[in-house]
Amino acid sequence: MLRRLARIPAGGPAAIAGLVLGALLAFVVIAAPQGPSLTEVQRLQIQNLTQRLELAQLRAQAAQHDFDEARAALTTLLKSLEVDGYDLDVGTLTYRKKPDPPKGP
């Protein structure tokens, strides 16, 4: 037996192990009971809902991007409209005089 093993070329053990592993996997796949399968309609429903979910996520990301851009533009505009001594009331779109700071003792 040892003489036979000694005659196996260097790549032989790996090839033999690969064949044994392949045969074992083939046996497991053939012997394993097949689980229930989906109908074509069920597969299409899953694909459809998955795509709807992806589209909704992309729309939400686009809306967040638009929101961030609008907020940045508003912030820039409000900074450019600042007037010393006045606050801009965004609700009424009017300037209001800032209250005088309290005088300390």
Residue pairs with C-beta under 8 A, 6 or more apart in sequence:
8 16
38 46
78 88
78 90
81 88
82 88
83 95
85 97
85 98
86 95
86 96
86 97
86 98
87 95
87 96
87 98
88 94
88 95
88 96
89 95
89 96
